[in-house]
Amino acid sequence: MRPHLGYAVMLERFPPAEAVALAALAEQHGFRGTMASDHFQPWLPSHGQSGFVWSVLGAIGQATTGDFGPGVTTPSFRMHPAVVAQASATLAAMHPGRHWLGIGSGEAINEHVTGAYWPEPAERIARMFEAVDVIRKLFAASAAGRDIRHSGEFFKLESSRLWTMPERAPEILIATQGPVTARRAGRTADGLITTNAPADRLAALLARFAEGAREGGRDASRMPRVLQLNLAWAPTDEEAMADALAEWPIGALRFPRGDIRSPFEVEQLTRTVRPEDFAGRMVVSADPDVHRANLQRHLDLGFTRIYLHNAGRDQARFLEVFGRDVLPGLRA
């Protein structure tokens, strides 16, 4: 069976129209779906973009035929869970069976902009799971044609419903790099999303997710386990490393980024990143065989869908090379 390899289009790096064109180009080269980033600000000033993810997802849905969704959106600070539920349900109604909803606990660089208090991680995670509860209630009640109310610790919802609903509600995938949250996601969500980490950490994360699924009476082997894989490919190793250092130095950072508020802060923090800092965290290579082996290792760990993000600016050449030389050699 052909594995599910998709393209991660970074809206903090590419203008909206170019992002849509790249998603379509990725599909032409054999990529089967699109993950789009939800940012209010870019990670680095040099990235220079930050389009509104829901607008771009609508265009991606029209320009492609595969699955698509926000890699991580945060229905907690910038947007109420009811608004996120409405946006997601609308996309799913327009594109049946294709749209999924990735939810995370948020990062200050995107969520602090409304001026609210920025809480500690434990509260952010609690808010995330309550937001998932609100969205699930809205999906279920709206599909049944009835109103729903919610009054919780963080969110209130007056009696209402979503008047536009798909026949099947979108899958809700929880994004995390923490084992405790992964276990809870296994109990309460439809699937898991995570990103680059050493193999032993990823294996432990998947194991905790499966443990939570069993506790919830579900089979984790039938649930989506999604990875956004950041990498650096270019025609030469030297170009690939230059791209990694210039475009995606955050891939080498070894501390959480959740409390950083400004792209200019990130720029200062990444000035000390050296080539050796990418070791074990992000593959930087010109050799398609090296990237294919890395992808296969992650598929063998148990990920069911992997969305690739290449650090280089020449995305068209990356998509061509990987579509021709990397994807065909992979096995599920």
Secondary structure, DSSP 4 states (H G I P E B T S, - for coil): ---EEEEEE-TTTS-HHHHHHHHHHHHHTT--EEEE---SS-SSGGG-----HHHHHHHHHHH-SSEEEES-B-TTTTS-HHHHHHHHHHHHHHSTTTBEEEE----HHHHGGG------HHHHHHHHHHHHHHHHHHHHHHHTT--EEEE-SS-EEEEE--SS--SSPPEEEEE-S-HHHHHHHHHHSSEEEEE---HHHHHHHHHHHHHHHHHTT--GGGS-EEEEEEEB--SSHHHHHHHHHHH-GGGG--S--TT---HHHHHHHGGG--GGGGTTTS-B-S-HHHHHHHHHHHHHHT-SEEEEEESSS-HHHHHHHHHHHTGGG---
